[in-house]
């Protein structure tokens, strides 16, 4: 059984290493990064590094100094114009201090606008919008407070009431007026402005016209995808990873557009299902362009030395989405705007990985291919248009394992070191950067994998930053069998750094959860705390369906004890070895091991 170093041993080794490096007192503040920081929060995480033998104080309160010299604290900030922050460290009669300032503005209750005024600020809509029956038009403007306000939809409706929001509901700003109109059956508006009005006299108003225009219940338009990696969003929600997505579309796909909100077009997929696509990813075709739809042709199922190929005849490039299922191992491909005329399907013996392909007409304009695989694990697939308008699904077969002693021999593994270049990633209390840690671990993993017979693709080999799309393209072009992306976690600035630590594994697609599970359990064997396995993760390198992939959040940079582990070479080596062990386990469980089984039969 492999011997794992304990946390105590790591702390001891780190203390010895640091004490041998320097005997001089120093102070390095990591968070905040500037001497003056504007803080909108009621609390803020601060962190710094010093000599491990020093005593440290934050605002005159002594805090623990860890074995690597890290110390940190979560500050509670009062509502004042300025909040002073003092770091102080002492050792052997010497003292170093550093003073910094937080600016936490009082809630900005604005000075009321004088007179009868409507401004150009905070106006909604701020982009042209198209709405359908049942949609709600929401309008807003900033003007002088305590007035009677209404809005017109020019040439359609007049004097629709508006109300002024209480200041506490409008970020402390007075004079924010809002109004709504629900689009009714039979309403028709074509590119009309909104006119905002404040009552000025018995029969007079102060007016302001919106720059944006609105349209109701116009005829659908047809748009063509022009972006290389266009995507369909489920809704208008978003966060730091973007909105939840149905998937990607290739250039030339035609879409039925039924609305616009902000900078997104609303796309009709079925009578009961819509999606959203950014305006810049498509071109609107001329009015009157025929709605994209097609009768399906026949299904052909073939294969080559590495993958199985399924083709479906269509007359147009229609939108599609795909999902996966486990137990049984299946891929479901939905084609929108398609109606079946599939009267036969032909499967060749070369399609070695396909058990069965079934088609179903789920509803008007929704055609589904159900692809049953004859192996335990999905090893990646792509959906797109091959020759002309022929929908083509390419499904990779399970890689072959030929030796139980060297399961990785001959396999291709992609290793991604997170961040790089100007993208530092998260910061430890001592200033340790995630981009450096991930590269160090990835380089050690590269060595371990090559020693076990694998061929390794490193998405970055130095401190340069490589765009996520470039990394994905590299992996696809290399035909790597899978991807492991290495990261180190961190909390936000408003969280207590001592409360959260541990290791986690992240995946997006259901089919790749088994890989995440294996990696997670291998990392837990290092004695790390459970942070969990996270699915539906909208990270760029978890999005591809072309190859199994997992993001490993090794440990927390923001936790001083785990920062020590991540900076220790021996622990980085153990992380690399555990990931390699996990890959061996994964390939033995899910890859094609028939060669091994045949050898065992021969020996018997």
URLINBEL-V864041 format. One record per residue. N is the residue number from 1. PHI is phi as a letter, one per 30 degrees, with the letter a starting at -180 (none if undefined). NEAR is the number of other C-alpha atoms within 10 Angstrom. D_CENTER is the distance of its C-alpha to the mean C-alpha in whole Angstrom. Layout:
n | phi | near | d_center
N | PHI | NEAR | D_CENTER
N | PHI | NEAR | D_CENTER
//
This chain:
n | phi | near | d_center
1 | none | 3 | 37
2 | d | 5 | 35
3 | d | 7 | 36
4 | c | 11 | 33
5 | d | 13 | 34
6 | d | 11 | 34
7 | d | 17 | 32
8 | d | 10 | 36
9 | d | 10 | 36
10 | d | 20 | 33
11 | d | 19 | 34
12 | d | 12 | 38
13 | d | 16 | 37
14 | d | 21 | 35
15 | d | 20 | 37
16 | d | 14 | 40
17 | d | 14 | 38
18 | d | 16 | 37
19 | d | 16 | 41
20 | d | 9 | 42
21 | d | 10 | 40
22 | a | 10 | 41
23 | c | 12 | 44
24 | c | 12 | 43
25 | d | 17 | 42
26 | b | 18 | 39
27 | b | 21 | 36
28 | b | 17 | 32
29 | d | 22 | 30
30 | c | 19 | 26
31 | b | 19 | 25
32 | d | 18 | 26
33 | d | 11 | 26
34 | c | 12 | 28
35 | d | 13 | 32
36 | b | 16 | 31
37 | b | 15 | 28
38 | d | 13 | 27
39 | b | 17 | 26
40 | d | 15 | 25
41 | c | 14 | 25
42 | d | 12 | 27
43 | b | 16 | 26
44 | a | 20 | 25
45 | d | 19 | 24
46 | b | 23 | 27
47 | a | 25 | 27
48 | a | 23 | 30
49 | b | 26 | 32
50 | a | 27 | 35
51 | d | 27 | 38
52 | e | 23 | 38
53 | c | 19 | 41
54 | d | 22 | 41
55 | c | 19 | 41
56 | b | 30 | 38
57 | b | 19 | 38
58 | b | 21 | 35
59 | h | 13 | 37
60 | i | 11 | 40
61 | c | 11 | 39
62 | d | 14 | 39
63 | b | 13 | 36
64 | d | 15 | 35
65 | c | 22 | 35
66 | d | 22 | 33
67 | d | 24 | 35
68 | c | 28 | 32
69 | i | 27 | 34
70 | d | 27 | 30
71 | b | 27 | 31
72 | a | 29 | 29
73 | a | 19 | 29
74 | c | 16 | 27
75 | c | 17 | 30
76 | c | 12 | 31
77 | c | 18 | 31
78 | d | 13 | 34
79 | d | 15 | 34
80 | b | 12 | 36
81 | d | 11 | 36
82 | b | 18 | 35
83 | b | 16 | 35
84 | d | 12 | 36
85 | b | 18 | 34
86 | b | 14 | 37
87 | c | 22 | 36
88 | b | 20 | 39
89 | b | 22 | 40
90 | b | 19 | 43
91 | a | 17 | 45
92 | h | 10 | 49
93 | i | 5 | 50
94 | c | 11 | 47
95 | b | 15 | 45
96 | b | 14 | 42
97 | b | 14 | 40
98 | b | 14 | 37
99 | c | 12 | 37
100 | b | 16 | 34
101 | b | 17 | 33
102 | c | 21 | 31
103 | c | 17 | 31
104 | c | 19 | 30
105 | d | 14 | 32
106 | d | 13 | 34
107 | e | 13 | 32
108 | d | 11 | 33
109 | d | 13 | 35
110 | d | 12 | 36
111 | d | 10 | 40
112 | e | 13 | 41
113 | d | 15 | 41
114 | c | 9 | 45
115 | i | 10 | 47
116 | c | 17 | 46
117 | b | 18 | 42
118 | b | 23 | 39
119 | c | 13 | 37
120 | c | 13 | 34
121 | c | 12 | 31
122 | h | 14 | 29
123 | d | 20 | 30
124 | b | 21 | 28
125 | d | 21 | 28
126 | c | 17 | 27
127 | b | 16 | 26
128 | e | 20 | 28
129 | b | 21 | 27
130 | b | 24 | 28
131 | b | 22 | 29
132 | c | 22 | 30
133 | e | 14 | 33
134 | j | 11 | 31
135 | d | 15 | 28
136 | c | 13 | 29
137 | d | 19 | 30
138 | c | 12 | 29
139 | b | 20 | 31
140 | a | 21 | 31
141 | a | 24 | 33
142 | c | 21 | 34
143 | b | 27 | 38
144 | d | 20 | 41
145 | d | 22 | 41
146 | i | 14 | 43
147 | c | 17 | 44
148 | c | 15 | 44
149 | b | 26 | 41
150 | b | 21 | 41
151 | b | 24 | 39
152 | c | 18 | 40
153 | c | 21 | 38
154 | e | 16 | 41
155 | i | 11 | 43
156 | b | 11 | 42
157 | b | 12 | 42
158 | b | 13 | 43
159 | h | 13 | 43
160 | d | 15 | 40
161 | d | 16 | 40
162 | b | 21 | 38
163 | b | 17 | 37
164 | d | 22 | 37
165 | d | 16 | 34
166 | e | 14 | 35
167 | e | 16 | 34
168 | d | 11 | 32
169 | c | 10 | 30
170 | b | 14 | 29
171 | h | 13 | 28
172 | i | 16 | 32
173 | c | 19 | 33
174 | c | 24 | 36
175 | j | 25 | 37
176 | c | 26 | 33
177 | c | 27 | 35
178 | b | 20 | 33
179 | a | 18 | 34
180 | b | 15 | 33
181 | b | 15 | 34
182 | d | 14 | 33
183 | d | 18 | 34
184 | c | 14 | 37
185 | e | 11 | 38
186 | j | 10 | 40
187 | d | 14 | 39
188 | b | 15 | 38
189 | b | 21 | 37
190 | b | 14 | 37
191 | h | 16 | 35
192 | c | 19 | 37
193 | d | 20 | 36
194 | c | 23 | 36
195 | c | 17 | 39
196 | d | 26 | 39
197 | b | 27 | 42
198 | c | 21 | 43
199 | d | 15 | 47
200 | c | 16 | 49
201 | a | 8 | 53
202 | e | 6 | 55
203 | b | 6 | 54
204 | b | 10 | 51
205 | b | 16 | 48
206 | d | 14 | 45
207 | b | 18 | 43
208 | b | 17 | 40
209 | c | 17 | 38
210 | d | 20 | 34
211 | d | 16 | 33
212 | d | 16 | 31
213 | b | 20 | 32
214 | b | 22 | 32
215 | b | 20 | 33
216 | b | 24 | 33
217 | h | 20 | 34
218 | d | 16 | 34
219 | d | 12 | 34
220 | e | 19 | 31
221 | c | 19 | 30
222 | c | 22 | 29
223 | b | 24 | 26
224 | c | 20 | 25
225 | d | 23 | 22
226 | b | 17 | 22
227 | d | 16 | 19
228 | d | 12 | 18
229 | b | 13 | 15
230 | d | 19 | 15
231 | b | 19 | 13
232 | c | 23 | 14
233 | d | 23 | 12
234 | d | 16 | 14
235 | b | 16 | 15
236 | c | 15 | 15
237 | d | 9 | 13
238 | a | 10 | 10
239 | a | 8 | 8
240 | d | 7 | 7
241 | c | 10 | 3
242 | j | 13 | 6
243 | d | 16 | 8
244 | d | 17 | 8
245 | b | 18 | 10
246 | d | 17 | 13
247 | l | 18 | 13
248 | c | 19 | 14
249 | b | 24 | 17
250 | c | 20 | 20
251 | d | 17 | 22
252 | j | 20 | 25
253 | d | 21 | 24
254 | c | 25 | 26
255 | b | 28 | 25
256 | c | 26 | 27
257 | c | 24 | 26
258 | c | 20 | 27
259 | a | 24 | 26
260 | b | 22 | 24
261 | b | 20 | 22
262 | h | 15 | 21
263 | c | 15 | 20
264 | b | 20 | 19
265 | c | 25 | 21
266 | d | 26 | 21
267 | c | 24 | 22
268 | d | 19 | 24
269 | c | 20 | 24
270 | b | 15 | 26
271 | e | 10 | 29
272 | c | 7 | 27
273 | b | 9 | 23
274 | b | 17 | 21
275 | b | 20 | 18
276 | b | 24 | 17
277 | b | 24 | 16
278 | e | 18 | 16
279 | e | 17 | 20
280 | d | 13 | 20
281 | d | 18 | 19
282 | b | 21 | 22
283 | c | 15 | 26
284 | d | 16 | 28
285 | d | 13 | 31
286 | e | 10 | 34
287 | e | 10 | 35
288 | j | 10 | 37
289 | d | 12 | 35
290 | d | 12 | 35
291 | e | 15 | 32
292 | d | 20 | 30
293 | a | 21 | 32
294 | a | 20 | 33
295 | d | 16 | 36
296 | d | 22 | 34
297 | c | 19 | 36
298 | c | 15 | 37
299 | c | 20 | 35
300 | b | 17 | 35
301 | b | 21 | 34
302 | b | 19 | 34
303 | a | 21 | 33
304 | b | 12 | 34
305 | d | 10 | 34
306 | b | 14 | 30
307 | b | 21 | 28
308 | c | 21 | 30
309 | b | 20 | 29
310 | c | 24 | 30
311 | b | 22 | 31
312 | b | 19 | 31
313 | d | 21 | 34
314 | b | 20 | 32
315 | c | 16 | 34
316 | b | 21 | 31
317 | d | 25 | 27
318 | c | 24 | 26
319 | d | 25 | 22
320 | b | 25 | 21
321 | b | 17 | 18
322 | b | 19 | 18
323 | b | 16 | 18
324 | b | 18 | 19
325 | b | 15 | 21
326 | c | 15 | 23
327 | h | 8 | 27
328 | d | 13 | 28
329 | d | 16 | 25
330 | b | 24 | 25
331 | b | 21 | 22
332 | c | 18 | 23
333 | c | 19 | 23
334 | c | 20 | 23
335 | c | 24 | 25
336 | c | 24 | 25
337 | j | 26 | 29
338 | c | 25 | 31
339 | b | 22 | 34
340 | d | 18 | 35
341 | b | 12 | 38
342 | d | 15 | 37
343 | c | 9 | 41
344 | a | 9 | 40
345 | b | 16 | 38
346 | b | 11 | 39
347 | c | 17 | 38
348 | c | 12 | 39
349 | d | 10 | 40
350 | d | 15 | 37
351 | d | 19 | 34
352 | d | 20 | 34
353 | c | 21 | 31
354 | c | 25 | 31
355 | d | 13 | 33
356 | a | 13 | 33
357 | b | 20 | 32
358 | b | 12 | 32
359 | c | 17 | 32
360 | b | 14 | 32
361 | c | 15 | 32
362 | d | 11 | 30
363 | a | 14 | 31
364 | e | 13 | 33
365 | i | 18 | 30
366 | b | 19 | 28
367 | c | 21 | 29
368 | b | 22 | 27
369 | c | 19 | 28
370 | c | 18 | 27
371 | c | 21 | 27
372 | c | 18 | 29
373 | c | 20 | 28
374 | c | 17 | 31
375 | b | 19 | 29
376 | d | 16 | 27
377 | b | 25 | 24
378 | d | 27 | 22
379 | c | 23 | 22
380 | j | 21 | 19
381 | a | 20 | 20
382 | b | 16 | 20
383 | b | 21 | 21
384 | a | 21 | 23
385 | c | 23 | 26
386 | d | 11 | 28
387 | d | 10 | 32
388 | i | 11 | 32
389 | c | 17 | 31
390 | d | 19 | 31
391 | d | 23 | 27
392 | b | 18 | 27
393 | c | 22 | 25
394 | c | 19 | 25
395 | b | 27 | 24
396 | d | 23 | 25
397 | d | 27 | 27
398 | d | 22 | 27
399 | d | 17 | 28
400 | c | 20 | 32
401 | c | 22 | 33
402 | c | 20 | 36
403 | b | 15 | 37
404 | d | 14 | 36
405 | d | 9 | 37
406 | b | 14 | 35
407 | d | 24 | 32
408 | c | 27 | 30
409 | e | 20 | 32
410 | i | 16 | 32
411 | d | 20 | 28
412 | c | 22 | 25
413 | c | 24 | 22
414 | c | 25 | 20
415 | b | 27 | 19
416 | c | 25 | 16
417 | d | 25 | 17
418 | e | 27 | 14
419 | i | 25 | 14
420 | k | 22 | 18
421 | i | 13 | 20
422 | d | 10 | 19
423 | d | 15 | 16
424 | d | 16 | 18
425 | i | 20 | 15
426 | d | 20 | 16
427 | c | 22 | 20
428 | d | 29 | 23
429 | d | 27 | 26
430 | d | 25 | 28
431 | j | 18 | 26
432 | e | 20 | 24
433 | c | 21 | 21
434 | e | 29 | 18
435 | e | 26 | 18
436 | d | 20 | 22
437 | d | 25 | 21
438 | d | 25 | 19
439 | d | 24 | 21
440 | d | 22 | 24
441 | d | 25 | 23
442 | d | 28 | 21
443 | d | 22 | 25
444 | d | 19 | 27
445 | d | 26 | 25
446 | e | 22 | 26
447 | d | 16 | 29
448 | d | 18 | 29
449 | d | 26 | 28
450 | d | 18 | 30
451 | d | 13 | 33
452 | c | 18 | 32
453 | j | 15 | 33
454 | d | 19 | 29
455 | c | 18 | 28
456 | c | 19 | 25
457 | c | 19 | 23
458 | c | 21 | 21
459 | d | 24 | 18
460 | b | 19 | 20
461 | c | 16 | 23
462 | b | 15 | 24
463 | d | 16 | 22
464 | d | 13 | 21
465 | c | 17 | 18
466 | c | 15 | 17
467 | d | 12 | 14
468 | e | 15 | 11
469 | d | 11 | 13
470 | d | 11 | 16
471 | d | 18 | 15
472 | d | 22 | 14
473 | d | 13 | 17
474 | d | 16 | 19
475 | d | 23 | 18
476 | d | 16 | 19
477 | d | 9 | 22
478 | d | 14 | 23
479 | h | 17 | 23
480 | d | 20 | 22
481 | d | 22 | 22
482 | a | 22 | 19
483 | b | 25 | 16
484 | c | 24 | 16
485 | c | 21 | 14
486 | c | 26 | 15
487 | b | 28 | 14
488 | b | 26 | 16
489 | d | 21 | 15
490 | a | 21 | 16
491 | d | 19 | 17
492 | d | 11 | 16
493 | d | 17 | 20
494 | c | 15 | 21
495 | c | 17 | 21
496 | d | 19 | 24
497 | d | 23 | 23
498 | c | 14 | 26
499 | c | 8 | 24
500 | b | 15 | 21
501 | a | 22 | 21
502 | j | 19 | 21
503 | c | 24 | 19
504 | b | 28 | 16
505 | b | 26 | 14
506 | b | 27 | 11
507 | b | 27 | 10
508 | c | 23 | 9
509 | c | 21 | 13
510 | e | 14 | 16
511 | d | 23 | 18
512 | c | 25 | 16
513 | d | 22 | 16
514 | e | 18 | 20
515 | d | 26 | 19
516 | d | 26 | 16
517 | d | 20 | 19
518 | d | 18 | 22
519 | d | 28 | 20
520 | d | 27 | 19
521 | d | 19 | 23
522 | d | 20 | 24
523 | d | 27 | 22
524 | d | 17 | 24
525 | d | 12 | 27
526 | d | 18 | 27
527 | j | 14 | 28
528 | d | 16 | 25
529 | d | 15 | 24
530 | d | 16 | 22
531 | c | 17 | 18
532 | j | 15 | 17
533 | c | 18 | 15
534 | c | 15 | 12
535 | c | 16 | 11
536 | h | 15 | 9
537 | d | 16 | 6
538 | d | 19 | 3
539 | d | 16 | 3
540 | e | 15 | 6
541 | d | 21 | 9
542 | c | 24 | 8
543 | d | 19 | 8
544 | d | 20 | 12
545 | c | 23 | 15
546 | d | 22 | 17
547 | a | 25 | 17
548 | d | 25 | 17
549 | b | 29 | 14
550 | b | 27 | 13
551 | c | 26 | 11
552 | c | 24 | 14
553 | d | 24 | 14
554 | d | 26 | 18
555 | a | 25 | 19
556 | c | 28 | 19
557 | d | 31 | 20
558 | d | 29 | 21
559 | c | 24 | 23
560 | e | 26 | 27
561 | d | 21 | 28
562 | d | 23 | 25
563 | d | 26 | 24
564 | d | 26 | 28
565 | e | 20 | 27
566 | d | 25 | 24
567 | d | 22 | 27
568 | c | 17 | 29
569 | e | 14 | 30
570 | d | 14 | 31
571 | d | 20 | 28
572 | d | 22 | 26
573 | d | 19 | 28
574 | d | 20 | 28
575 | e | 22 | 24
576 | e | 24 | 25
577 | d | 19 | 28
578 | d | 21 | 26
579 | d | 23 | 23
580 | d | 20 | 26
581 | d | 18 | 27
582 | d | 21 | 25
583 | d | 22 | 24
584 | d | 20 | 28
585 | d | 18 | 28
586 | d | 18 | 25
587 | d | 21 | 27
588 | d | 19 | 30
589 | d | 13 | 29
590 | b | 19 | 27
591 | d | 20 | 28
592 | d | 19 | 32
593 | c | 19 | 34
594 | d | 12 | 37
595 | d | 13 | 39
596 | d | 16 | 39
597 | d | 14 | 40
598 | d | 12 | 43
599 | d | 12 | 44
600 | d | 10 | 44
601 | d | 8 | 47
602 | d | 7 | 49
603 | d | 7 | 49
604 | d | 6 | 50
//
